[in-house]
Amino acid sequence: MKRYIEQPENKNFDVVIVGGGISGACVAYEAASRGLSVALFEKSDFGGATSAATSKLIHGGLRYLSYFELGLVRESLRERRILENIAPNFVFPLPFLIPTYKGGVSSNRWVLKLGMILYDLLSFDKGHTRDKSKKLPVHHSLSRKEIVEISPLLDKKDLSGGHVYYDCQSFSPERLTLAFIKSAVAQGARVSNYTEVTDFLRSPDGRIVGIYAKDRLTGRNSVVRGSLVINSGGPWAGTLLDKASGKKSPHSIRMSEGIHIIVPSITKEHALVLQTPARRHFFLIPWRGKSLIGTTDKDYKGNPDEYHVTRESIQEFIAEINATFGQEVIRYQDIIHAYGGLRPLTDTHTESSYSTSRRYEIFDGASEGLPGLITVEGGKYTTSRNLAASVLKVIEQNLDRTLPRSMTGKRPLFGSEMHSLDDFTEGAIRNNPDFLSQTIRYLVRAYGTEYSRILDLAREVPALAETVNPDGEILAEVLFAVREEMAVSLFDVLTHRTGLGTLGLPEAPLLGEIAGVMARELKWDQAKTAEEIESVRRRLGMPV
């Protein structure tokens, strides 16, 4: 992939998309796959904000049943199955254990049993997967003794038993978002990261007909014209609306902070669904040999550009976790890594962001004096593909064109063209005996059918074949990220292209090796390399 902003064309696109998170990526893919000319611009890195700050789940949203959002749950469950089919190397079944307790209605064994039955009914098509290993079983109930055997740290006071149900885990939301970007590019879309929209281009009659874009790497300014502009800015959608209208927009986008912490393994095979004393739920999820705990749900009032995870937020979450277990199971010094982000929510009337709906809304700017601008707000990662299909209906009306039917729910994403992940992986291991099996397994999951391109780089430069972590990752991934995936910073490579930094700050020697690969490829001098390393230390280090 090449950054479009470096060599922009003098053309009028059908659709110009502002925002390269999962929503914008899906809209770009959906639009390009249906024959529209598309340009997408992201002011930082693709999938680098909200889309990277998830619990790494593709799920139906069991708790939404308590708010009677049956439509949202059904949509999510359908999209979960579709993602299993079109992204088999990224989306995997995962058992979830939810303990039940005597006394409370929300954690009552029989109330939750009814919820489990309804969840199974709403996911009636979960067996319709191309890869048979992706089929999800129905829920089953466990005794108190069985629950304690699986998770001995649970608070045992009034524990009555529990249930196990199945949802899915996303191996790498960052790379899954990138797979949608790559799929859009394969269909002809032009994309560019580190490109900020500084203003909107208007016709004499006031219609928005494009954007003014600034390349943040070179400082170069460009004008990009489009019949329609899609505002998919996530937490920044309100800022973009203000910029478009020249005044404070009537749309109020609520922002919720969600943080996650990674600690040494607490649970092995099952994810835990736990309820705090304040009746808020969070997950404890096995991930890469560690336990991922999240998320919080706290209103955020500040500038999204200034958001960062604080020690205070982490300590508040630790207190919640320990209170839920009824004992101290986590201390601040136990935390391997912490990350967070802001979720844009459309409902501003509920008492707390936790109870706010995760539905999405699509606004046609013509009703508010901004013809040519369509704004996407809210939503959840799992339903982003369907959100894009809904956006295309609005685009179709605005362009007054009849477009082909959507095929994104049936075609594998770029790099995910495989019938059986297990068969594909075993074949890759047999065909590449000069690499460790765990390296092949990791590369197939992260890169799908492109895994062999990483191996080719490693064979050309043997030093890049070095295995650098227990997952089997190799330094050739770094070079591939720079040459083929538009990575321009050390932070991008560590957190959005590879898993080298998603478990926290790498040790100094490894960090130096990774930076060295990038420095040689991008012609960084010593000062630039040191600056990149220091930036990563600051961003990936634990808050003090």
Secondary structure, 3 states (H helix, E strand, C coil): CCCHHHCCCCCEEEEEEECCCHHHHHHHHHHHHCCCCEEEECCCCCCCCHHHCCCCEECCCHHHHHHCCHHHHHHHHHHHHHHHHHCCCCEEEEEEEEEEECCCCCCCHHHHHHHHHHHHHHCCCCCCCCCHHHCCCCCEEECHHHHHHHCCCCCCCCEEEEEEEEEEEECCHHHHHHHHHHHHHHCCCEEECCEEEEEEEECCCCCEEEEEEEECCCCCEEEEEEEEEEECCHHHHHHHHHHHHCCCCCCCCEEEEEEEEEEECCCCCCEEEEECCCCCEEEEEEECCEEEEECCCEEECCCHHHCCCCHHHHHHHHHHHHHHHCCCCCCHHHCCEEEEEEEEECCCCCCCHHHCCCCEEEEEHHHHCCCCEEEEEECCHHHHHHHHHHHHHHHHHHHCCCCCCCCCCCCCCCCCCCCCHHHHHHHHHHHCCCCCHHHHHHHHHHHHHHHHHHHHHHHHCHHHHCECCCCCCECHHHHHHHHHCCCCCHHHHHHHHCCCCCCCCCCHHHHHHHHHHHHHHHCCCHHHHHHHHHHHHHHHCCCC
